[in-house]
Amino acid sequence: MADDVHGPVHEPVHGPVHVPEPEAVHVPGIVKPLPAAWFVPHDTNAEMRWDALRDADGGAAIGLHVPVERFFVRNHTRTPLIDPGTWRLRLFGTGLRGAPSADRPVEFSLDDLKALPRTRIDALIECAGNGRSYYASRQHQRVPGTPWALGGIGSASWYGVRLADVLREAGLGPAAVDLLPAGLDPHYVVGGTDYGPVRRPLPVAKALDDVLLAYGMNGEPLTPDHGAPARLVVPGWVGIASIKWLGSIEVADRPLSSPWNTDFYRMFGPGHPPGGGAPLTAQVPKCAFELAEGAVLAAGRTHRLHGRAWSGEAAVHRVEVSDDGGRTWRSAELHDEPRAHEWTRWSIDWRPGRPGRYELCARATDRRGGTQPRSAEFNREGYLFGAVVAHPVTVAAPPAPAGDRA
């Protein structure tokens, strides 16, 4: 598992550029190439590099949505390769009329799904542990798990069919309470315990609200690493809810459970209930710079700083930036109409007057009043890190004019 999440990049004083990068890293269990200029590998996962959002296609910044080839990858085990022609989605359980069993389920092929009304949504997918590494590096608190910086996130335009439509086609009954979507990925085995394939309960109320059963991403069919043939997209909720490689959905007239809402993806530790807090749902406000940590910028020149802000609860309301480690703040300019479940691009001009080391900070506030604190509340698994993160840069004296050189 990699320890270096965003190593310093030493850049010339005329502006941020990248040093030459090594060839793509091979990560067992991930299908697509992982160029080191775009990703930081973590065991079976691949984190998006934020500074790479500014250098796409020879200098043009990436737009609102992250291209599929640059989208982060979160796998509990490995990416399965599933034949879309033989794939079937199986629905069963006491929450469906007639209570079909797992042995005699209601089935949908990919063509069956495509025959239903097609819907498109723009939404973020973000790992619940995004930002986990900062518990250790910023707050000196050790936590296990993938050491994400802030790159365990991506935004895409997803298309498919509303999960509500599929449930109604399958015969959703009035007594239905919970769903248990399950993936077709290999069983998750850790510490000698076989937890089975990834699966996590989803309340019927959320399923009927805004959940998409997606079979496409950014205008193309889903690729294996991102859930092909079909996956869930659960807007605003932690990424574990958006089950990839969807194979079955149990629909029940009673609450359901799995290790992914009992053993995992709950808050444990000091300040939390002895048996853990409630299963995680919405994400918290966060903000990130599209700039490498350790970037070198020129003193006495104006630099346009860019970044993105988001929140699982509501649309972004305000972004503020500090160049003194959070003692004073200035408002940044927002470049998108803020919307719930999507990030908002922002920028601000910064003109450092003298050389030295600076700590840039950015913080987001959403329309419900949620804002980023100075420190994140500790939990044993390092979930939902939402504190302001100091982003170190070095300001260097500009080069002397050619006529003044000895």
C-alpha positions as a Python dict, from the first residue, in 0.01 Angstrom:
ca = {
    (1, 'M'): (0, 0, 0),
    (2, 'A'): (151, 332, -103),
    (3, 'D'): (241, 587, 166),
    (4, 'D'): (318, 886, -56),
    (5, 'V'): (-15, 1037, -156),
    (6, 'H'): (95, 1361, -318),
    (7, 'G'): (470, 1407, -309),
    (8, 'P'): (624, 1752, -354),
    (9, 'V'): (675, 1858, -714),
    (10, 'H'): (949, 2118, -760),
    (11, 'E'): (850, 2354, -1037),
    (12, 'P'): (1011, 2650, -1212),
    (13, 'V'): (917, 2993, -1086),
    (14, 'H'): (722, 3091, -1397),
    (15, 'G'): (429, 2869, -1292),
    (16, 'P'): (329, 2514, -1201),
    (17, 'V'): (434, 2241, -1442),
    (18, 'H'): (518, 1877, -1375),
    (19, 'V'): (848, 1697, -1361),
    (20, 'P'): (871, 1396, -1593),
    (21, 'E'): (659, 1108, -1467),
    (22, 'P'): (740, 736, -1473),
    (23, 'E'): (539, 492, -1681),
    (24, 'A'): (195, 376, -1577),
    (25, 'V'): (185, 159, -1266),
    (26, 'H'): (28, -185, -1289),
    (27, 'V'): (-218, -252, -1007),
    (28, 'P'): (-341, -613, -987),
    (29, 'G'): (-718, -619, -1003),
    (30, 'I'): (-763, -293, -1196),
    (31, 'V'): (-816, -323, -1571),
    (32, 'K'): (-747, 23, -1710),
    (33, 'P'): (-399, 182, -1738),
    (34, 'L'): (-294, 400, -1442),
    (35, 'P'): (-49, 665, -1562),
    (36, 'A'): (150, 801, -1270),
    (37, 'A'): (76, 1156, -1386),
    (38, 'W'): (-294, 1092, -1320),
    (39, 'F'): (-310, 845, -1032),
    (40, 'V'): (-159, 747, -699),
    (41, 'P'): (-206, 370, -648),
    (42, 'H'): (-313, 234, -310),
    (43, 'D'): (-317, -146, -306),
    (44, 'T'): (-632, -237, -512),
    (45, 'N'): (-735, 128, -551),
    (46, 'A'): (-624, 426, -757),
    (47, 'E'): (-649, 785, -635),
    (48, 'M'): (-699, 1080, -871),
    (49, 'R'): (-422, 1341, -863),
    (50, 'W'): (-582, 1682, -822),
    (51, 'D'): (-299, 1865, -997),
    (52, 'A'): (-367, 1653, -1308),
    (53, 'L'): (-703, 1829, -1352),
    (54, 'R'): (-515, 2138, -1475),
    (55, 'D'): (-299, 1974, -1744),
    (56, 'A'): (-537, 1772, -1958),
    (57, 'D'): (-491, 1775, -2334),
    (58, 'G'): (-178, 1984, -2340),
    (59, 'G'): (-284, 2245, -2088),
    (60, 'A'): (-663, 2268, -2107),
    (61, 'A'): (-828, 2209, -1769),
    (62, 'I'): (-1069, 1920, -1724),
    (63, 'G'): (-1431, 2029, -1719),
    (64, 'L'): (-1700, 1951, -1467),
    (65, 'H'): (-1683, 1576, -1529),
    (66, 'V'): (-1373, 1359, -1494),
    (67, 'P'): (-1302, 1151, -1807),
    (68, 'V'): (-1348, 779, -1754),
    (69, 'E'): (-978, 706, -1810),
    (70, 'R'): (-891, 952, -1528),
    (71, 'F'): (-1169, 855, -1284),
    (72, 'F'): (-1054, 715, -950),
    (73, 'V'): (-1099, 343, -873),
    (74, 'R'): (-1223, 195, -545),
    (75, 'N'): (-1220, -185, -528),
    (76, 'H'): (-1259, -403, -222),
    (77, 'T'): (-1105, -693, -414),
    (78, 'R'): (-1063, -676, -793),
    (79, 'T'): (-1253, -570, -1102),
    (80, 'P'): (-1460, -859, -1244),
    (81, 'L'): (-1510, -901, -1618),
    (82, 'I'): (-1879, -972, -1679),
    (83, 'D'): (-2040, -1057, -2014),
    (84, 'P'): (-2316, -797, -2069),
    (85, 'G'): (-2500, -1036, -2299),
    (86, 'T'): (-2555, -1300, -2031),
    (87, 'W'): (-2575, -1065, -1730),
    (88, 'R'): (-2903, -1056, -1541),
    (89, 'L'): (-3024, -840, -1253),
    (90, 'R'): (-3218, -1057, -1007),
    (91, 'L'): (-3482, -909, -772),
    (92, 'F'): (-3652, -1108, -499),
    (93, 'G'): (-3786, -1084, -145),
    (94, 'T'): (-4085, -1019, 77),
    (95, 'G'): (-4109, -655, -31),
    (96, 'L'): (-4219, -758, -383),
    (97, 'R'): (-4567, -873, -474),
    (98, 'G'): (-4575, -1251, -470),
    (99, 'A'): (-4250, -1254, -266),
    (100, 'P'): (-4032, -1412, -538),
    (101, 'S'): (-3746, -1614, -391),
    (102, 'A'): (-3376, -1601, -468),
    (103, 'D'): (-3424, -1928, -657),
    (104, 'R'): (-3710, -1786, -868),
    (105, 'P'): (-3639, -1413, -892),
    (106, 'V'): (-3771, -1142, -1120),
    (107, 'E'): (-3496, -1091, -1380),
    (108, 'F'): (-3391, -805, -1606),
    (109, 'S'): (-3138, -827, -1887),
    (110, 'L'): (-2942, -523, -1999),
    (111, 'D'): (-3178, -493, -2297),
    (112, 'D'): (-3474, -499, -2057),
    (113, 'L'): (-3327, -206, -1867),
    (114, 'K'): (-3260, -15, -2188),
    (115, 'A'): (-3627, -58, -2286),
    (116, 'L'): (-3729, 145, -1980),
    (117, 'P'): (-3727, 529, -1986),
    (118, 'R'): (-3367, 648, -1997),
    (119, 'T'): (-3252, 903, -1740),
    (120, 'R'): (-2929, 1101, -1696),
    (121, 'I'): (-2793, 1256, -1377),
    (122, 'D'): (-2474, 1442, -1292),
    (123, 'A'): (-2336, 1319, -961),
    (124, 'L'): (-2024, 1270, -754),
    (125, 'I'): (-1901, 936, -630),
    (126, 'E'): (-1682, 975, -321),
    (127, 'C'): (-1528, 712, -97),
    (128, 'A'): (-1630, 743, 269),
    (129, 'G'): (-1259, 736, 356),
    (130, 'N'): (-1164, 1021, 122),
    (131, 'G'): (-918, 1241, 310),
    (132, 'R'): (-830, 960, 555),
    (133, 'S'): (-454, 1018, 533),
    (134, 'Y'): (-496, 1360, 694),
    (135, 'Y'): (-597, 1207, 1025),
    (136, 'A'): (-235, 1094, 1049),
    (137, 'S'): (-47, 1368, 864),
    (138, 'R'): (-245, 1668, 999),
    (139, 'Q'): (-396, 1546, 1325),
    (140, 'H'): (-139, 1279, 1428),
    (141, 'Q'): (-411, 1015, 1472),
    (142, 'R'): (-344, 670, 1332),
    (143, 'V'): (-626, 502, 1139),
    (144, 'P'): (-628, 190, 917),
    (145, 'G'): (-748, 163, 559),
    (146, 'T'): (-663, 315, 223),
    (147, 'P'): (-463, 636, 285),
    (148, 'W'): (-657, 861, 50),
    (149, 'A'): (-564, 1228, 30),
    (150, 'L'): (-862, 1404, -138),
    (151, 'G'): (-854, 1211, -467),
    (152, 'G'): (-1099, 934, -377),
    (153, 'I'): (-1370, 1121, -565),
    (154, 'G'): (-1494, 1186, -918),
    (155, 'S'): (-1785, 1350, -1096),
    (156, 'A'): (-1950, 1204, -1404),
    (157, 'S'): (-2263, 1222, -1616),
    (158, 'W'): (-2437, 890, -1552),
    (159, 'Y'): (-2718, 746, -1759),
    (160, 'G'): (-2949, 451, -1718),
    (161, 'V'): (-3289, 396, -1560),
    (162, 'R'): (-3434, 518, -1234),
    (163, 'L'): (-3417, 246, -971),
    (164, 'A'): (-3775, 338, -882),
    (165, 'D'): (-3889, 234, -1231),
    (166, 'V'): (-3713, -103, -1204),
    (167, 'L'): (-3865, -169, -861),
    (168, 'R'): (-4212, -90, -986),
    (169, 'E'): (-4164, -315, -1288),
    (170, 'A'): (-4058, -591, -1050),
    (171, 'G'): (-4374, -548, -842),
    (172, 'L'): (-4275, -330, -546),
    (173, 'G'): (-4519, -388, -263),
    (174, 'P'): (-4652, -127, -18),
    (175, 'A'): (-4483, -294, 281),
    (176, 'A'): (-4128, -271, 137),
    (177, 'V'): (-3879, -115, 379),
    (178, 'D'): (-3524, -197, 273),
    (179, 'L'): (-3326, -310, -29),
    (180, 'L'): (-3005, -511, -24),
    (181, 'P'): (-2818, -450, -352),
    (182, 'A'): (-2528, -692, -398),
    (183, 'G'): (-2233, -682, -635),
    (184, 'L'): (-2082, -956, -849),
    (185, 'D'): (-1728, -882, -733),
    (186, 'P'): (-1518, -1156, -569),
    (187, 'H'): (-1576, -1221, -200),
    (188, 'Y'): (-1408, -982, 41),
    (189, 'V'): (-1186, -1187, 274),
    (190, 'V'): (-986, -1022, 551),
    (191, 'G'): (-835, -1160, 870),
    (192, 'G'): (-960, -1506, 781),
    (193, 'T'): (-1322, -1390, 760),
    (194, 'D'): (-1515, -1422, 434),
    (195, 'Y'): (-1760, -1130, 420),
    (196, 'G'): (-1897, -1227, 80),
    (197, 'P'): (-1952, -988, -212),
    (198, 'V'): (-1998, -617, -138),
    (199, 'R'): (-2359, -544, -46),
    (200, 'R'): (-2521, -273, 164),
    (201, 'P'): (-2880, -196, 262),
    (202, 'L'): (-3055, 101, 104),
    (203, 'P'): (-3384, 240, 239),
    (204, 'V'): (-3673, 217, -4),
    (205, 'A'): (-3742, 587, 51),
    (206, 'K'): (-3398, 681, -86),
    (207, 'A'): (-3425, 426, -368),
    (208, 'L'): (-3752, 581, -485),
    (209, 'D'): (-3617, 935, -457),
    (210, 'D'): (-3312, 986, -679),
    (211, 'V'): (-3111, 662, -718),
    (212, 'L'): (-3004, 567, -1070),
    (213, 'L'): (-2938, 218, -1201),
    (214, 'A'): (-2665, 324, -1441),
    (215, 'Y'): (-2530, 142, -1744),
    (216, 'G'): (-2345, 440, -1895),
    (217, 'M'): (-2094, 704, -1792),
    (218, 'N'): (-1999, 1024, -1974),
    (219, 'G'): (-2187, 919, -2287),
    (220, 'E'): (-2036, 569, -2317),
    (221, 'P'): (-2123, 226, -2176),
    (222, 'L'): (-1978, 158, -1833),
    (223, 'T'): (-1628, 14, -1828),
    (224, 'P'): (-1531, -278, -1601),
    (225, 'D'): (-1350, -72, -1336),
    (226, 'H'): (-1654, 151, -1293),
    (227, 'G'): (-1922, -113, -1259),
    (228, 'A'): (-2007, -267, -1597),
    (229, 'P'): (-2256, -390, -1697),
    (230, 'A'): (-2465, -190, -1443),
    (231, 'R'): (-2423, -19, -1108),
    (232, 'L'): (-2609, 203, -865),
    (233, 'V'): (-2545, 577, -834),
    (234, 'V'): (-2675, 707, -501),
    (235, 'P'): (-2638, 1088, -511),
    (236, 'G'): (-2499, 1259, -205),
    (237, 'W'): (-2425, 941, -11),
    (238, 'V'): (-2092, 776, 63),
    (239, 'G'): (-1958, 578, -230),
    (240, 'I'): (-2017, 234, -76),
    (241, 'A'): (-2390, 285, -137),
    (242, 'S'): (-2330, 304, -513),
    (243, 'I'): (-2279, -72, -556),
    (244, 'K'): (-2076, -164, -866),
    (245, 'W'): (-2128, -475, -1084),
    (246, 'L'): (-2483, -502, -954),
    (247, 'G'): (-2612, -859, -964),
    (248, 'S'): (-2909, -880, -729),
    (249, 'I'): (-3141, -675, -512),
    (250, 'E'): (-3330, -823, -221),
    (251, 'V'): (-3643, -620, -142),
    (252, 'A'): (-3772, -679, 211),
    (253, 'D'): (-4060, -578, 434),
    (254, 'R'): (-3821, -551, 727),
    (255, 'P'): (-3483, -383, 792),
    (256, 'L'): (-3186, -561, 634),
    (257, 'S'): (-2820, -568, 731),
    (258, 'S'): (-2478, -666, 599),
    (259, 'P'): (-2119, -623, 721),
    (260, 'W'): (-2110, -299, 518),
    (261, 'N'): (-2357, -129, 752),
    (262, 'T'): (-2273, -313, 1076),
    (263, 'D'): (-1899, -390, 1088),
    (264, 'F'): (-1794, -125, 836),
    (265, 'Y'): (-1902, 227, 734),
    (266, 'R'): (-2011, 337, 1079),
    (267, 'M'): (-1834, 564, 1328),
    (268, 'F'): (-1652, 378, 1607),
    (269, 'G'): (-1425, 507, 1881),
    (270, 'P'): (-1422, 782, 2147),
    (271, 'G'): (-1726, 1009, 2125),
    (272, 'H'): (-1933, 747, 1940),
    (273, 'P'): (-2178, 488, 2077),
    (274, 'P'): (-2018, 163, 2202),
    (275, 'G'): (-2173, -33, 1916),
    (276, 'G'): (-2092, 235, 1659),
    (277, 'G'): (-2293, 522, 1521),
    (278, 'A'): (-2566, 500, 1260),
    (279, 'P'): (-2466, 365, 917),
    (280, 'L'): (-2301, 643, 715),
    (281, 'T'): (-2509, 818, 454),
    (282, 'A'): (-2437, 1178, 343),
    (283, 'Q'): (-2089, 1315, 282),
    (284, 'V'): (-1954, 1632, 448),
    (285, 'P'): (-1832, 1961, 289),
    (286, 'K'): (-1484, 1950, 139),
    (287, 'C'): (-1260, 2164, -79),
    (288, 'A'): (-944, 2093, -279),
    (289, 'F'): (-682, 2281, -482),
    (290, 'E'): (-598, 2177, -838),
    (291, 'L'): (-233, 2221, -750),
    (292, 'A'): (45, 1984, -649),
    (293, 'E'): (155, 1991, -288),
    (294, 'G'): (497, 2151, -277),
    (295, 'A'): (440, 2353, -596),
    (296, 'V'): (691, 2635, -649),
    (297, 'L'): (550, 2973, -754),
    (298, 'A'): (716, 3307, -827),
    (299, 'A'): (703, 3595, -583),
    (300, 'G'): (572, 3930, -706),
    (301, 'R'): (345, 3775, -970),
    (302, 'T'): (-27, 3707, -976),
    (303, 'H'): (-120, 3340, -982),
    (304, 'R'): (-469, 3213, -1051),
    (305, 'L'): (-542, 2936, -801),
    (306, 'H'): (-809, 2684, -896),
    (307, 'G'): (-1002, 2418, -710),
    (308, 'R'): (-1334, 2243, -652),
    (309, 'A'): (-1572, 2231, -356),
    (310, 'W'): (-1858, 1995, -274),
    (311, 'S'): (-2092, 1869, -2),
    (312, 'G'): (-2318, 1566, 26),
    (313, 'E'): (-2589, 1757, 212),
    (314, 'A'): (-2650, 2059, -11),
    (315, 'A'): (-2516, 2281, -287),
    (316, 'V'): (-2200, 2481, -218),
    (317, 'H'): (-2271, 2834, -97),
    (318, 'R'): (-1927, 2984, -47),
    (319, 'V'): (-1556, 2904, -87),
    (320, 'E'): (-1288, 3092, 104),
    (321, 'V'): (-910, 3082, 66),
    (322, 'S'): (-633, 3166, 312),
    (323, 'D'): (-261, 3213, 247),
    (324, 'D'): (-160, 3227, 614),
    (325, 'G'): (-266, 2885, 738),
    (326, 'G'): (-624, 2983, 812),
    (327, 'R'): (-583, 3303, 1014),
    (328, 'T'): (-747, 3525, 750),
    (329, 'W'): (-979, 3440, 458),
    (330, 'R'): (-1086, 3580, 121),
    (331, 'S'): (-1385, 3471, -88),
    (332, 'A'): (-1315, 3284, -412),
    (333, 'E'): (-1510, 3318, -737),
    (334, 'L'): (-1751, 3031, -813),
    (335, 'H'): (-1764, 2920, -1178),
    (336, 'D'): (-2063, 2683, -1178),
    (337, 'E'): (-2420, 2718, -1062),
    (338, 'P'): (-2389, 2527, -734),
    (339, 'R'): (-2605, 2214, -722),
    (340, 'A'): (-2653, 1942, -466),
    (341, 'H'): (-2458, 1620, -531),
    (342, 'E'): (-2212, 1794, -765),
    (343, 'W'): (-1891, 1987, -708),
    (344, 'T'): (-1842, 2354, -790),
    (345, 'R'): (-1530, 2486, -958),
    (346, 'W'): (-1373, 2799, -807),
    (347, 'S'): (-1070, 3023, -850),
    (348, 'I'): (-896, 3317, -686),
    (349, 'D'): (-599, 3540, -767),
    (350, 'W'): (-301, 3526, -534),
    (351, 'R'): (2, 3752, -552),
    (352, 'P'): (264, 3652, -293),
    (353, 'G'): (490, 3944, -213),
    (354, 'R'): (796, 3767, -78),
    (355, 'P'): (967, 3430, -106),
    (356, 'G'): (911, 3165, 156),
    (357, 'R'): (699, 2868, 249),
    (358, 'Y'): (323, 2923, 260),
    (359, 'E'): (29, 2714, 374),
    (360, 'L'): (-267, 2770, 146),
    (361, 'C'): (-608, 2665, 279),
    (362, 'A'): (-951, 2647, 121),
    (363, 'R'): (-1282, 2583, 293),
    (364, 'A'): (-1635, 2526, 166),
    (365, 'T'): (-1968, 2620, 321),
    (366, 'D'): (-2288, 2466, 188),
    (367, 'R'): (-2637, 2613, 167),
    (368, 'R'): (-2746, 2433, 482),
    (369, 'G'): (-2474, 2612, 676),
    (370, 'G'): (-2237, 2317, 696),
    (371, 'T'): (-1876, 2431, 683),
    (372, 'Q'): (-1532, 2278, 721),
    (373, 'P'): (-1392, 2282, 1075),
    (374, 'R'): (-1029, 2330, 1173),
    (375, 'S'): (-1006, 1965, 1277),
    (376, 'A'): (-1211, 1654, 1206),
    (377, 'E'): (-1373, 1447, 1478),
    (378, 'F'): (-1175, 1127, 1520),
    (379, 'N'): (-1326, 789, 1439),
    (380, 'R'): (-1150, 455, 1440),
    (381, 'E'): (-1181, 387, 1066),
    (382, 'G'): (-1099, 740, 947),
    (383, 'Y'): (-1428, 813, 769),
    (384, 'L'): (-1567, 1151, 663),
    (385, 'F'): (-1255, 1364, 710),
    (386, 'G'): (-1387, 1713, 641),
    (387, 'A'): (-1144, 1950, 810),
    (388, 'V'): (-961, 2231, 633),
    (389, 'V'): (-635, 2095, 487),
    (390, 'A'): (-320, 2305, 477),
    (391, 'H'): (-172, 2291, 126),
    (392, 'P'): (203, 2372, 134),
    (393, 'V'): (364, 2569, -149),
    (394, 'T'): (699, 2743, -186),
    (395, 'V'): (729, 3096, -321),
    (396, 'A'): (1066, 3166, -487),
    (397, 'A'): (1227, 3488, -598),
    (398, 'P'): (1174, 3548, -972),
    (399, 'P'): (1480, 3503, -1193),
    (400, 'A'): (1685, 3814, -1251),
    (401, 'P'): (1657, 3976, -1596),
    (402, 'A'): (1920, 3850, -1841),
    (403, 'G'): (2105, 4187, -1844),
    (404, 'D'): (2147, 4177, -1466),
    (405, 'R'): (2312, 3835, -1451),
    (406, 'A'): (2684, 3816, -1379),
}
